[in-house]
Amino acid sequence: MKQTKIVATIGPASESKEVLQKMIVAGLNVVRLNFSHGAYEWHKMVIDRVRALSREMNVPI
């Protein structure tokens, strides 16, 4: 069982579906958002996108 976690803080440069997919394929398994910056609507969009990709790719995030 893999115990090491790969954590990424998601921001404007990494919010796209394509970039997130590449990160997940590379081993990403924890996503972090900095709630000190950005709007809550943007954070919700990113959370929804990550959850959808997690389901599509069958990878727990």
TORLUM-321795 format. One record per residue: residue in one letter; x, y, z of N, C-alpha, C in turn. Coordinates in pm, whole numbers, padded with zeros to 5 digits, always signed. Each point is the difference from the previous one (the first is absolute). Example, Ala and Ser with C-alpha at 12.3 -4.5 7.8 and 13.67 -1.06 7.14 Angstrom:
BEGIN
A+01319-00569+00780-00089+00119+00000+00090+00120+00000S-00035+00105-00072+00082+00119+00006-00077+00109+00073
***
This chain:
BEGIN
M+00084-00119+00000-00084+00119+00000+00088+00125+00000K-00030+00091-00091+00076+00124-00009-00036+00091+00116Q+00102+00045+00074-00025+00087+00115+00037+00146-00028T+00081+00023-00099+00040+00136-00034-00114+00070-00073K-00027+00124+00037-00105+00079-00064+00064+00110-00084I-00056+00023-00116+00042+00111-00084-00109+00106+00010V+00038+00115+00055-00094+00109+00027+00029+00115-00096A-00107+00059-00055+00016+00116-00088-00100+00108+00040T+00047+00122+00007-00089+00114+00019-00047+00044-00138I-00130+00001-00020-00057+00034-00130-00023+00150-00008G+00042+00057-00111-00017+00143-00025-00037+00022-00145P+00003+00123-00046-00039+00031-00137+00081-00076-00106A+00126-00030+00027+00084-00069-00098-00028-00149-00008S-00069-00054+00101-00022-00145+00004-00147-00039+00014E-00090+00090-00028-00143-00028+00021-00067-00071-00117S+00063-00003-00116-00067-00059-00117-00011-00152+00013K-00100-00055-00066-00023-00144+00004+00122-00075-00053E+00059+00050-00107+00115-00067-00061+00119-00006+00095V+00029+00111+00066+00114+00004+00093-00027-00090+00120L-00122+00007+00053-00033-00086+00115+00010-00148-00037Q-00044-00037-00120+00012-00139-00044+00146-00043-00004K+00086+00085-00055+00143-00032-00007+00059-00016+00139M-00043+00085+00093+00051-00008+00137-00044-00130+00067I-00124-00040-00023-00052-00125+00058+00075-00119-00058V+00021+00000-00131+00075-00109-00064+00142-00007+00056A+00058+00117+00031+00136+00005+00055+00006-00044+00145G-00117-00019+00066+00000-00051+00137-00065+00088+00104L-00054+00113-00040-00067+00089+00095-00109-00074+00075N-00005+00015+00133-00109-00060+00075-00055+00089+00112V+00052+00122+00012-00056+00097+00096-00001+00136-00068V-00115+00068+00004-00013+00133-00058-00023+00100+00113R+00069+00113-00009-00012+00106+00099-00043+00128-00069L-00087+00075+00065-00042+00131-00049+00033+00103+00107N+00050+00115-00041+00030+00108+00092-00121+00093+00006F-00076-00010+00108-00122+00080+00012+00027+00145+00038S+00127+00037+00016+00033+00140+00024-00009+00082-00128H+00001-00070-00114-00004+00067-00130-00111-00061-00084G-00060+00081-00085-00103-00050-00090-00139+00008+00059A-00097-00019-00088-00141+00006+00039-00050-00140+00032Y-00099-00009+00085-00056-00130+00037-00059-00072-00120E-00053+00074-00096-00054-00062-00121+00110-00072-00078W+00118+00062-00007+00113-00062-00068+00043-00127+00074H+00006+00007+00133+00038-00117+00079-00099-00114-00022K-00129+00032-00003-00101-00104-00023+00018-00063-00137M+00029+00082-00101+00020-00053-00135+00118-00097-00002V+00109+00035+00066+00118-00088+00004-00032-00129+00075I-00068+00011+00113-00037-00120+00077-00087-00092-00084D-00100+00056-00066-00089-00081-00086+00079-00066-00113R+00093+00072-00060+00081-00054-00110+00089-00115+00050V+00063+00019+00114+00087-00106+00055-00082-00123+00036R-00116+00020+00062-00086-00115+00035-00046-00075-00124A-00036+00073-00106-00043-00064-00124+00114-00081-00062L+00119+00057-00003+00115-00072-00054+00034-00122+00084S-00013+00013+00130+00025-00113+00089-00092-00116-00033R-00127+00031-00022-00097-00105-00037+00031-00057-00139E+00024+00088-00097+00028-00043-00138+00123-00090-00008M+00103+00036+00075+00127-00071-00009+00011-00112+00104N-00103-00011+00085-00003-00102+00105+00125+00008+00089V+00033+00123+00041+00115+00025+00086-00048+00082+00120P+00021-00051+00121-00042+00079+00117+00088+00124+00018I-00063+00115+00011+00072+00126+00021-00048+00058+00132
***
